[in-house]
Amino acid sequence: PKEITTLYNELLIGVTSFFRDPEAFEYLRTKVLPGLFAAKSGSEIRFWVEGCSTGEEAYSLGMLCREVMESMDRNADVKIFATDVDKRAIITASDGFYPDSISADLTPKLLAKYFYRKEDHYQISRIIREMVVFAQHNILKDPPFTKIDLVSCRNLLIYLQPILQKRALEKFNFALNPDGILFLGTSESVGEMNYYFDALNTKLKIYKSRGKRTPILSGAE
């Protein structure tokens, strides 16, 4: 049993970083999030980061939201649901501790504003951690979240066979509000699900839900 667990953990791929693909995050900051915050004034804004690994992407979205709200002089209730099949990664993400090397992925301003130095590590600030709820979740078996304004699932679909990619995209489509945003990795696309999504930026793989509901496969009832 121990060897099976070790093999399973070795097969999980947890490559991630803060603001991975900066151009895509800049597009969210300037073109997507301001409209979202303006349209959802006074109501809860819900994000879902599937395949969150050790939390960098979820926390990046949290920092991005704080920066956009600050620039717009708004204060919204932002909830970020961050999920992954790897329990070990979820525990690491919840703690919010990261090595010195993250300074290569963050501007000095963001590092000083949202992190505390603790010996040879950095910890993400409480104001960002309180925005994020981490949970173990299997996109292929577990029910999707609902009433989501933005789904981020980056560089996970590329490891799934086409039929499983479609199942995951069906769940994201079900989860998203009409006009909700789907944010994929640079090597991914909505494929045959393009009837349900409009491309906002094909290069950066950012899509908008058309609000067309599809029946979702078993495990999502």
Number of C-alpha atoms within 10 A of each C-alpha: 6 7 8 9 9 10 11 11 14 10 8 12 13 17 9 16 17 18 20 15 12 11 11 19 18 13 14 21 17 11 12 17 18 16 12 16 21 13 10 13 13 12 11 15 18 20 26 28 24 25 29 30 27 29 29 20 23 31 26 19 23 21 22 19 22 20 14 18 17 11 10 12 8 13 14 16 12 18 17 24 20 28 27 22 18 21 17 13 20 24 16 14 26 17 13 20 19 21 13 12 10 15 14 10 13 15 11 10 8 14 18 11 12 18 18 15 15 11 8 8 14 20 17 22 17 12 12 20 22 12 19 23 16 22 19 19 19 17 21 17 13 14 17 25 17 16 17 25 22 27 25 22 22 22 17 18 21 14 10 12 9 13 8 14 20 18 19 23 22 21 24 27 30 23 21 28 21 18 16 23 29 27 22 21 19 16 13 17 22 21 12 10 14 13 11 18 22 18 17 15 13 11 11 21 19 24 24 23 24 18 15 13 16 11 11 18 15 11 13 17 9
